[in-house]
Amino acid sequence: MLKRTPLYDKHLTLKAKMVPFAGWEMPIYYPQGIIAEHKAVRSSCGVFDIGHMGIIKLKGQSAKLKSAELFLNKIGTNDVAKLSDYSCQYSVICNEEGGVVDDILIYKFPDHYIVVANASNTDKVLAWFSSHAEGVEIKLLDDTSMLAIQGQQAESVVVELFGDEEIAKLKRNHCLVLGDITVSRTGYTGEDGFELFVPNKKMAELWDSIIGMKVQPCGLGARDTLRLEAGLPLYGHEYNDKTTPLEAGYSWAVKLGKEFIGRGALLKERKRKLVGIVLEEKNIPREGFKVYNGGTDPIGEVTSGTFSPSLEKPIALAYIYNRETGDKVSLEIRGKRIEGKIVSLPFIKR
């Protein structure tokens, strides 16, 4: 049976199109449509139900957090020791071969850590943690959900929502605890924005308040087109257990100067890399389409593709070999070669 977030009935009231996603029944779009939702986030503000994400609490069993810090440093590629209280960092969990188990956000609080995992990987991450943890308490917070408020006007919306001017002072990748709600300046759209950790029992009331402020409700469809324009990876597309974070262009989140699971494999040379491709014709690239450089043998493969509402052109993320920004390539779409060009990521620069 599919799981449902605390906002399921609210989505039905707003006539959202509901679809199965990672074991959850989630809204993919509302009556306004994906492009309208996408443009609302780029020009003003949108709100997303992300209650399907896995929220995992980790706490050292000793009086101090050190055992939890040591564990997270062993399990992830980034350096947790660099975190201050009420800040967060992006990290990647690798297997012994350097492939990705999941990409995560790690939050540090005075007496515990919070890890946010992808919905499709929550059970896998919990099992991975349990198999490697020593001296660390691990708990899935199933009484807590998340909302994302994203866009150029997100700050004014969240300040008004909570009546707290301190929110406007929050730096990127930092959070503020307001009673039993945590406000984090993070997001997955390429825009400024906030992600809220909210008790399940408060989600419906908070959602109504946000919608009452004329903020556009947005589904998974717009979340995908927005993240794609921003060049952000999605597990199952740009990441999997055979893809490394270095190939995906996330070397900045890999601290090879410390020990972690998969480090040895990542020290080996990798030639394949993730790039952006913009097409000249309005043919939509899809996952699995081959990328060519004039010959008959492919030089890579598309991992995600869509029509960019901002660029008004088709775009794709693809893994390729031995090509650089500015190079011309072609994609085979329905038996026809469609010309395109490799561009730097993200597609949309803010």
N, C-alpha and C positions, 0 to 999 in steps of 0.2 A: 504493500500500500504506500502511496506517495505521502510524504510529509507535507505539512502546511505551516506557513509562518503565522504569527498572530494577526497579520493583516489580510489574510485570505478573504474574509467577508468584505473588507473594504475594497479590495480589487474587484470583486464581483459587482459591488454597488456602482463602481466607476466603469463597469462594462469592459474590463480588461480581457484580452485574449489570454487564457491560461494554458500553459504547456508543461509537460514533464521536463525537469532539468535536474540532473544529478541527484535523483531520488526525491525531488521536491516538486510541488505544483506551483509554478511561478508565472507572473505576468510577463508576456513577451512584448506587448504593446497595448496602448489604450486607444479609444476611438480616434484621437487626433492623428495617430500613425507614427511610425518610427522616425521619419524625417522631421516632423514637427517637434517631436521630443528631443531629437538630436540638436536641432537648431535652437531650441529653448535653452539647453545647457550651454551652448556656445555663445549665445547672446544675452541670456539673463540667468535663469536658474531652473533646476529640475530636482526632483526627489525620487530616490530609488529605495525599494524594499530589498535589503541584502541580508534578511534574516536567515537565509540558507547557509551563510558562511559559518565555519566551525570556529568557536571561541573556546580556547583551551587555557586553563589557569595552571601555572607551574609555580611551586613554592619549595624552597629548600627545607629539608627536614631539620636542619640545624637552626640555631638562633639567627644566623645570618643567611643572606641570599647566595653566598658563594657557591654552594653546591649546584644551585639552579643555573647560575651564570656559567660555571664550568661545563655543565651538561649542554646548554644551548650553544656554547662555543664549540663543543665537540660535534654537535649534531648539525650545525649550520655554517655556511661559508663566511658570513660577516662576523665582525668582532663585537660581541655583546658587551665587552668590558668598556667600550667607548660610550655606551648609553648612560645618560643621566636620568634621574627620576622624572617621570612624566614625559618621556621622549620615546620615540620608536624608530626602528630601522627595518629596511627590507633585507631579507636573507633568503638563502636557498638551501634546502635539505637535499643532500646528494647521497646516492648509494655508493658502494665501494668502487664501482666502475666510473664514477663521475656523472652518471645520469641523474636526472632530477626526480626526487620523490614528491616534492611540492615546493612552491615558492610561498613565502610567508611574511607576515609583519610581526615583529617582536616589540612589545611594549614593556617598559620597565616602570614599576611602581615601588614605593618604599619597602614593601614586604612581600612582593610577588611579581611574576611576569605574566603577561597575556600574549598568547600566540594566536593569530588569526590565520586559519588555513582555508584553502579552497573547499567549497561544498562537496565537490566530487571526491576529494581526498581526505576528508575529515577522519573517517574510520581508519584509513591507511596510516595517516600521521599519528593518530592515537596508538595504533599498534606498533609503529616504528619507535615512538617515544618509549613505550612500555618495555620494548625489547632492549633498549639501550640505556635506560635511566637507572641511576644509582643515587640514593639519597635525595630523591626529588618526588614530591607529591604532584600527581597529574590529574586534573579534573576537567571534564567537558562542562561548560556553563550552558546547560540547556534551558535555564530560566532567563536567559538574556538574549536579545536580538540586536540587529544593527540596521540603521538607516543611513543613507548617503544623501547629502544635500550638496549639489555641485553646480558651479557656474560662476560667472563674474559677479553676480549679486548674492552669492551664497553667504558671504560674511554679514551683510546687512540683514538677511533673513534670519540667520542663526542668532545674531545679537538681539534682534527684536523678539525672537521666539523665547529666549531665556531671560531677556532683560538684563544682560550682563555685558558691560563694555569690555571686560577683561578678555572676552572671546576675540575681539578685534586685534588684541596684542599677541595672540598665539602665533608662534612661528611654525613653518612647515615641519611636519613630523613631530609635533609636540601636542600634548593634550591637557585638558582642564577637567577636573572632577567637580561636578555640580550636584552634590547630594548623591543620589544613586544613579546618576546619568554621567557618562564620560563623553566629552566633546573632543574629537581628534581632528587636527588639520591635515587630513590625508584624503586620497581619492584615487580613482581609476579611470579618469576621463581626459586628463591633460589640462583640465581647468583647475582654478582654485576651488577649494571645497572642504567639506567636513564629513566625517563619519561618526555616528553617534552610537554608543553602547547603551542600550535602554532595557530595563526590566520588561519582560513580556507583558506584564499587567498594565504597563503604561504606554505600550506601542500604539494602540488604537487612538487614544486621546491625543497623543503627540502628532500622529499622522493627520488627524482631523484639523489640528491647529495649523499645520503646514499647508495643507490643501486649502484651508480657509484664507491663507495669505496669498492665494492665486499662484502658488508654485506648481509648475507642470509635473504631474506624475509620469514617471518614465519606467519602461520595462527593460527586459534583458536585451531586446533588439537594439535599442539605442545605446545601452551600456556597451554592446559589442562594437558598434560602428564608431563610438567615441574612443574606446580604448585602441581600436585599430588605427584610427587617424593619429593617435598619440604614440603609436609604435610600441604599445605595451603587450607583453606576451600573455597568452592564456594557456593554462595547462591543458594538455590533450591536443594542442595545436602547435604552438612554438616550443613548448616544453613537454617532455615525456621521460621515461626512465632510461632512454638511450641518448637523449639530448643533454648537453652540458650547458651550464650558465655562461661559459666563455663563448661558446658558439652563438648563443643568443644575444651576445653583446653586453652581458652584465658582469664584466670583469671588475667593475667598480664595487660590486657587492661580494667579491671573492678575495679574501685576505689570505694569500698563499704563505704569508709569514707565520701563520699559526697552524696547529694541527687540527684537522677535522676529517670526518669520514668522506672519502672520495678525493682527498687532496693529491694523493699520489697519481691518480689517473689524470687529474687536471693539469699536472705539471708536464704531461706529455703534449707535444705539439698537435694543435688542431687546425685544419685548413678551411673547414666549412664555416660559414657565418650567416647570420640573419641579416637580410637587407629589405629595404622598401622598394617597391616597383610601382610606377604610375603608368597606366596604359593610355594610349591615344584614342582608341575606339571604345565605344560604350558597351563592351562585352564584360560581364562580371566574372572575375577569376574566382575559382573555388579551390578548396583544400584538395591537394593531390595533383593539380594541373602541373605539367612539366614546363620547365624554363629552358630555353635554348639560346645559343649564341651563334646562330647561322648554320650549324651543322645538324646532323641527324641524331647525335647523342645528346641527351639532356645534361645540363650543367647544374640543375637543381630542381626544387619542387616547392610549390606554394603550400603554405601552412594555414593562412587565413586570407580571405579576400572579401571585398564589398564595394559598393558604390559610395564614394565619399561625398556626403551632402555639402561639406565645406569647399572642397576642391572642384566639385561637380565633374569628377572623373573616377573611373575605377582604380582601386588601389589594392595592393597585395603585400603580405609579408611572405618571404620565401627564404629557404636555405639554399645557398649556391656555393660553388667552388670557384676561386681564382678570378673574381670580377670585382670592380671597384665602382664607387659613386660616379655617376655620369655615363657609365657604359650602357650601350643599347643592348637590349635582349628581346626575346619574343616568347610569348606563351601560346601553347597549343590549346585552343578553345573550340570544341566541337569540330575538330579536324582542320581548323584554320589557324595559321600563325598570326597572332596579334602583336604588333610592335609595342614596346614599352621602354622605359628608362629606369635605371637604378638611381634612387635618391637617398639622401641621408634621412635618418629618423630623428625625431618624429616627423610625420608628414605635415602636421600642423604645429607651428612653433609659436609659443606664447611668451 
